[in-house]
Amino acid sequence: MASDPRPSLPAPLCLEFDGGHIQASPFGAHLLSWHCLGRERLYLSPHTSFGAGKAIRGGVPVIFPQFGERGDGPRHGIARTLTWETLDTAGAVPPGLGFRLGDREETRRIWPYRFEAELNIEPAAQRLRIALSVRNTDPNPIQFTAALHTYLRVADIAGTLVHGLEDRSYLDSARGGVLCPPSDAPVRFEGEVDRIYADTRQPLRVTDGEQLLRLEAEGFADTVVWNPGAELAASLGDLGAGEHRHFVCVEAASVLQPVRLEPGAAWTGAQILTVEPSAGH
């Protein structure tokens, strides 16, 4: 039997904490699993390829320095398809996993700037903080967009609601980027949903009839909410028919107004996920 010609990915790292464990890959500084209070909280596609150079479908992809196609580089940037350096976090307080990515020849061919990025993942009993930091080490100012493309596992997308965006207008990317007025209701999922909400500051809550998850952001100005719906999911080779029912992406993001850093300046954006008791429990 011929050997697989694809380069193998670095082994994922695991960390146990009070009430669960996390698993993350140095490839993309990609959080693959957050098992908390007896349940997996993230969705990872059973059809993702885990091939070098291909983004992992699910978990928490790191989007940097370009969100989507808002620029001249690869869709969703370069960070999610490069191997990051693993940081020594032994004895760190709080305990966590850390990764660093610096510019190199292959990154400067695509995005011609010098930079240092770090991702730190800090789990606790009912809480998870994911923080992306970027420092400009270039002699010129830099601008970028970024997001933590968080895939949250849900019991069924048909019964899932996102609360906290009722009073915000949004760009509907599924309809060509048209600006829509506030819905005055929680976000529901009846087909493809792909929205960018600007200037979202309050905590959000995701409910699916079985669990309640609170989401807060630091440093990120926007929120992206995405589910491909049945038709698009079936057309994606690394997702597949019916898989859209098992997740919703609620992303802390800075998309509509790029982050600008002067030489030597730094920025940090974080997403904090907290498991809360559901009604009746």
N, C-alpha and C positions, 0 to 999 in steps of 0.2 A: 504493500500500500504506500502510495506517495505521501511524503510529509506535507503538512500544511505550509505553503510558501509565505503566509502572512507573518510579519514580525509579531512576537508574543508581547502582550501588555505586561507591565510590572504587576506583581502580586498586590492585591488590595491589603490595606491595613485595617485591623479591627481594634476596637476599644470598648471594654465593658465599663458600665457605670451603674449607679444605683437604680435598679429597675429596668435595665436593658443594655443594648449595645449599639454601636454604629460601625459601619464599614465604608471605607473610602478608597478610591484608586488614585495613585499619583498621576495616572493618565487623565488629564483635564482637571486635576484636583477635584475629582468627581465624587460626591457623596452618593453611595449606592443604597444604603440601608440605614434606617433609624427605627430600631425596635424598642418600643417604649410601653410600659405597663401592659405587657403581654401581647402586644399587637404591632405589626409592621405598619409604619405611618407613611412610607413613601412607596410610590409605584415604580417598578422597573420592568420594562417590556420583556416578555419571554422570548421575543424575536430579535432583540438587539444583537449586533454582530460581535461586539468586543474585538474589533479589528483595528490595528494601528492606523491612524489617520481618519477613522470614522467616528463621529460623535456617538456617545452612548445615549440610547433612548430611555429616559426615565431618571429617577433619582434627582440630583440637583446639578444640572450643567451650569458651568460658569460662562456667562456671555460677556466677552470683552475682546477687543475695544470697539466692537460694532454690534448693535442690536439689529437683527433681521438683515434687511438689505439697505439700511440707512447709511450707505457709504460705498466705497469702491472695493472693499475687501471681501473675503469669504462671508457667506451668510452666518450671522451670529458670531463672527470673529474667529480668532486663532486660539484662544485660551483653552477651549474645550477639546481640541484635538492635538495638544502637545503634552508631553510628559513633564510634570513639575518636579522640582527638588523636594524631597521629604524633609521637614524640619524636625529637629530633635526636641520633642516636647516632654521627655521623661521628667517627672517631678513638677510639671507645670501646674499652676493653680489659677483658675480651675483646670482640670485635666481636659485634654482635647487632642486633636490632630491638626497639623499645620503643613502647608505646602508653599513653595516659593517659585515664581517664574520670572526670569530676567530676559531682557532682549538678547538676541543672538542673530547670527547672519540670516538664518531662515525667517525669523520674525521681521527683521528690517527689510527684507525683500518685499514683504507684504504690507507692513505698517512701518514706515521709515523713521522710527523714534526709539530712543532709549528709555527704558522704564524698569521698575521692579514692582511685581505684584505678589501679594500674599493672600492665602485663604486660610482662615482659622475656623475650626469646627469645635464648638464647646457644648457637650451634652450635659444634662442634669436629669434629676428624677422625672420631671414632667415637662422639661423645657429643652430647647435646642437653639443655639445661636450660631449663625453662619455669617462670617464677616469677610468681605473682600476689601483689601487695601491696595492702593496704587500710588506709587511715588514717581514723579517725573525726574529722571536722571539725564534728560536731554538738555542741550543748551538752549532749546527753543520751547515755547509754550506747546502743550499738547491738548487735544480735545478727544473725548471718547464717549461712547454710550456703553451701558453695562446693565446686567441683570443677573439675578439668581433664579434660574428657570425651574422652579420647584414643582415637581410632580407629586401631588398629594394623593395617596390611595383613599378611595371612597368605596362604600358598599355598593352603590349604584348611582351613576350620574343623573338618572332620571329623578331621584329624590334628593339631590344635592343642591344646596343654596349657599351663596356667598353674600354675607351681610356686611354693611358698612360703606357701600358705594352708592347707596340710593340717591344721594344728593349731588352726585358728580356726573358731569357730561363725559363723553368718551369718544374716541376715534374707533370706528368699527372697521377693523382691517379685513374682516370677512366680506365687507361690502365696499371694498376699494378705498377705505380710509375716510369715509364720510363721518362728519361730526354729528353725534347724536345727543339730544338733550338728556338730562337725568331721568332715570326710569321710575323713581320714587318707589322702587320695590327691590327686593333682593335679586341677585343675578340667578337666573334659572338656565337650564341647559336643554334646549329643544332643537337640536341640530348644531351646526358649527358655531362656536363662540370664539371670537378673537378680538379682544378689546384692549385699548390702552387708556387708562384713566390718569388724568394729570393731577398733580398736587394733592395726593392722597396722604393725609396725616394721621387719621384716627386708626385705632386697631380694627382689623377685619376679623370676621368669624366665618368658618366653614362648617356647615352642618350637613349630615347625610342620613339622619334618622337614627344613627347608632353612636355617633361621636360628635364632639364639639372641639374645634381647634381654633385658637386665637393666633392671629398673625400680626406682628408689629414690624415696623421698618425704622432704620436709622440711616440717615444720609441719602437714601434713595428717595426721589421725589414722586415717582409714578408707580402705578400698579398695572400689571398685565394679567388678564384673565383669559385662559385658552382651554378649549376642548375641541378636538377636530370634528366631532360628530361621526356618524356611522359611515358616510360615503368617503370622506377624506381618510379616515382611519383605515378602511379597507384597501385604499390605494397605496398606503405607506408600507413598504416591505419590512421595515423594522418595527412595525406596530401590528397591523392585521385586523381583520374583521372582528368586530365586537369588543376589541380592547379599549375603545374609548369609554366604555361603561365603567371602567375601574379607576379612573383618575380625573383630577382637575388640576390644571396648572394655575397657581396664584403666585405671581412673580413680583418681588421687590425689584424695581427698575429705575434707571435714569435714562429715558429714551427721548423725550420730546425736547428737552434742553440739555445738550451735551455738557458733561463735566469738563471744565477748563482748568488746567494746572499750569502755573508758571514754573520755570526751572527750579527744582529743589522742593517744590510743594507736594503735599500728599493729601489723599482723600480716602475715607473709609465709608463703606455702605454695608449695612447688616440687615438680616432678616431673623426675627425671633419667633419661634413656633412654640406654643404652650398648649398642652392637652388640658382641657377643662372638663369638669363633670358634666355629663349631659343631663337633660331634664329627667327627673324621676330616679336619679342614681345618687 
